[in-house]
Amino acid sequence: LQDSFSLPGQNIRFQQSISRIVLPAEQLTIVALLITELTINAFKHAFPEGEGLISVNLSTEDKKVTLEFKDDGIGLNHQFQANQDGFYILKSLLKQTNGTYSYDSTPNEGTRFTFTFLMDTTKPENALA
């Protein structure tokens, strides 16, 4: 993703901590789409100076999966509303997992999104994360 969205002169770095977990292909696809959508939004909005850090953490405890995506960009502006198109996409994806989300943002310190859902253990076909 970094190579796909970086423009010349930008210095946006990625840091990741992704546990090796087994998820059904459907849930793994949703995780990938969440990360992609948030990365696109961060590149478009979080770093007007072209410099920053995006961190992605994917972990599991028992059957609970947690995806945390954060950036150290400018934060969400005060006019941000949770019903905007990009946020609608995130909520629609998460709805497919019956999961929950939260987000917080501080001006000039960044934004963090946290998504939590239970692993679907009823699907026989699994994919590695």
Residue pairs with C-beta under 8 A, 6 or more apart in sequence:
1 14
1 35
1 36
1 39
2 12
2 13
2 14
5 12
5 39
5 40
5 43
6 12
6 43
7 50
9 50
10 47
10 50
10 51
11 50
11 51
11 52
12 42
12 43
12 47
12 50
12 51
12 52
12 53
12 54
13 52
13 53
13 54
14 53
14 54
14 55
14 56
15 53
15 54
15 55
15 56
16 55
16 56
16 57
17 55
17 56
17 57
17 58
17 59
18 56
18 57
18 58
18 129
19 58
19 59
19 60
19 129
20 128
20 129
21 58
21 59
21 60
21 65
21 119
21 128
21 129
22 126
22 127
22 128
22 129
23 31
23 65
23 119
23 120
23 126
23 127
23 129
24 119
24 120
24 123
24 125
24 126
24 127
25 123
25 125
25 126
25 127
26 96
26 120
26 123
27 65
27 97
27 117
27 119
27 120
28 127
28 129
30 93
30 94
30 96
30 97
31 58
31 65
31 67
31 129
33 93
34 67
34 69
34 90
34 93
34 94
34 115
35 56
35 67
35 69
37 86
37 89
37 90
37 93
38 69
38 90
38 113
39 54
39 69
41 86
42 52
42 54
42 71
42 73
45 73
45 74
46 52
46 71
46 73
46 74
46 75
46 110
46 111
47 71
47 73
47 74
48 74
52 71
52 72
52 73
52 110
53 71
53 72
54 69
54 70
54 71
55 68
55 69
55 70
55 71
56 67
56 68
56 69
57 66
57 67
57 68
57 69
58 65
58 66
58 67
58 68
58 129
59 65
59 66
60 66
60 119
63 118
63 119
63 121
64 116
64 117
64 118
64 119
65 116
65 117
65 118
65 119
66 114
66 115
66 116
67 114
67 115
67 116
68 112
68 113
68 114
68 115
69 112
69 113
69 114
69 115
70 110
70 111
70 112
70 113
71 110
71 111
72 109
72 110
73 110
73 111
74 107
74 108
74 110
75 105
75 106
75 107
75 108
75 109
75 110
75 111
76 103
76 105
76 111
80 105
81 87
82 91
90 101
90 113
90 115
91 101
94 100
94 101
94 115
94 117
97 117
97 118
97 120
98 117
98 118
99 115
99 116
99 117
99 118
100 115
100 116
100 117
101 113
101 114
101 115
101 116
102 113
102 114
103 111
103 112
103 113
103 114
104 111
104 112
105 111
105 112
